[in-house]
Amino acid sequence: MIALIIILAVIVILFLIFIGIYNGLVGLRNQVKNAWAQIDVQLKRRYDLIPNLVETVKGYAKHEREVFENVTKARNMAQQVASAGPATRAQAEGELTAVLGRLLAVAEAYPELKANQNFLALQEELTSTENKISFSRQFYNDSVLNYNNKIQMFPSNIIAGMFGFTVSEFFEVKVEAERIAPKVSFT
Amino acid sequence: MWEQISTNRTRSIILVVFMGAVLIGVGFALGDYFFGTPYGGIAIAAVVWIIMTLVAYFQGDSILLATAGARKIEKKDHPRLFNVVEEMTIACGLAKMPDVYIIDDPALNAFATGRDQNHAAVAITSGLLQKLNRDELQGVIAHEMSHVKNRDVLLMSMAAVLLGTVVILSYYFSRMIFFTGGRGSRRSNDSGGGGGAIIAIVGILFIILAPIFAQLLYFALSRRREYLADASAALYTRYPEGLASALEKLAASTNPVAKANQATAPMYIVNPFREKGRAATDLTGTHPPISERIRILRQMGHSASLKAYEEAYEKTAHSHVLPHSALASSTAAVDARAPSPEGAVEEPDLTARTRETQNMLFGMANYRRIDCSNCGTTLRLPPNFTAPAVRCPHCGTINAVK
């Protein structure tokens, strides 16, 4: 009788632990999904801002054709891979960030443009969107790290294996120039 | 952060129970005096206690924001501040962005309030908004957001409201002693001798207790949570230097916050009180010394992790500060980022920021703005301005008011 109770108790406890780990995994997976959705929102926001920004700068700096073309090209490239995995996307987004930095650097040479209210507002929006992208990437990567740790560490790895929880990919931008403003000189 | 959250919950409950005990004690004494039986007094005290707790819980944040003179702003009022709050919401992974409030005060300070992560608000003085560049603003907002994230806000708001009530009650009690003290002795034949004495004792007790409550509150709202919020701010922004240099500016200011009081002081990021004309550098009591907070942040070097903060703290204070659960939840090494590039991301300077903030405050007071047709000076017209034309004080041009 006592043996039976002990066995039952052990089974119940194991089952509770199982539920706890399983729910924990689902929670982490959802957090990764949410964090990814947040990155997506911010990237889309940036695609929407770019044409306005290009138009505004064009009005003042007509001769920077090459920069405009590069920005538009990078934007279209990034949009094309919008449904791809984190690695491909991060690559395209990194390049877009770099050319955007160049576009804003061009604006430095046009004092009238720098004083334009519309441009200032766009610039604030873009700066903030860049920040939001990097903060959401930061949060996404932290979430992925937690999730992957859980999947690979004992004992949660057993349950993760049983229910097909797979390791998520980090969103890593390899482009070094990303946060460094390119210096442009007009001499 | 579970450890921190559950201590906050426990402390909130202890606080509420403690206040209940005090109130019922007072009800007992007053009931005995006025009704001749303690039960009536206890019943009234219980009702007061329940109402007070419910009000503190559900309305605490709005009461505090109102007493601080804070006004809610929209994105169009100050896009940069709004964006920074949005950025920090994303960085700390909150589901809902807190409301943004501004306090029209040249003093430098900020606080967060609310009852949970979905009902929260951050408030900043206009003085601070003018003084900080984007990186510093991020640091300050991140500090306030981590109070929301760590769920310090409920305890802080409840404590401030409940304590505020005690302070007010003690004030009225001190008046009542002079008032009923005399009357009580005249009525002493029908209420049985010591009535006047009892109420006098209760009143005096209350007056003595109120400042002690304030002290207790300061201990309950332990300095540790300020350190944890600093550490979290460094982690969220990945830039300890931002908060460090913001704290430097906060420390150097000599303006006290006009609408801060004993009860609300612990909510602020730095002590809102100043000795006359003295900077708050190491004014302690409610807050850890600012110079120490700055030193710890600066010692983190190129890392922004909680672990790096803990190590930096150990170097200065030779003890531990962050809860184990917080340290365990972030094991990875985190590198600090570079400061925001100047130039490509044009940062408004102090003059531009001041103008921006002034425009916002005038706009919120319903001032109209027109530009002088000759020299371009911006003229601000008060809401009750009805004249058809206005003269530019710079160049003397008469501008028609539409």
Contacts between the chains, C-beta under 8 A, distances in Angstrom:
chain1	res1	chain2	res2	distance
A	31	B	93	7.7
A	35	B	93	7.3
A	38	B	90	6.1
A	42	B	90	7.8
A	101	B	344	5.4
A	104	B	344	4.8
A	104	B	345	7.0
A	104	B	346	8.0
A	105	B	343	7.2
A	105	B	344	5.0
A	108	B	343	6.4
A	108	B	344	7.5
A	114	B	346	6.7
A	120	B	346	7.8
A	121	B	79	6.9
A	123	B	345	7.7
A	123	B	346	6.4
A	124	B	79	5.4
A	124	B	80	5.9
A	124	B	83	6.8
A	125	B	79	7.5
A	125	B	83	7.7
A	127	B	83	7.9
A	127	B	134	7.9
A	127	B	345	5.0
A	128	B	79	7.9
A	128	B	80	7.7
A	128	B	83	3.6
A	128	B	84	7.6
A	128	B	86	7.1
A	128	B	87	6.4
A	131	B	83	7.6
A	131	B	87	4.8
A	132	B	83	8.0
A	132	B	86	6.6
A	132	B	87	5.4
A	132	B	90	5.5
A	135	B	87	5.4
A	135	B	88	7.6
A	135	B	90	4.6
A	135	B	91	3.9
A	135	B	236	7.8
A	136	B	90	5.0
A	138	B	91	6.3
A	138	B	238	6.8
A	139	B	90	6.3
A	139	B	91	6.3
A	139	B	92	7.7
A	139	B	93	5.0
A	142	B	330	7.8
A	142	B	332	7.7
A	143	B	93	7.7
A	145	B	332	5.9
A	179	B	337	6.8
A	179	B	338	5.9
A	179	B	341	7.0
A	180	B	338	7.5
A	180	B	341	6.6
A	181	B	341	3.8
A	181	B	342	7.9
A	181	B	343	5.4
A	181	B	344	3.2
A	181	B	345	7.1
A	182	B	344	7.4
A	183	B	343	7.8
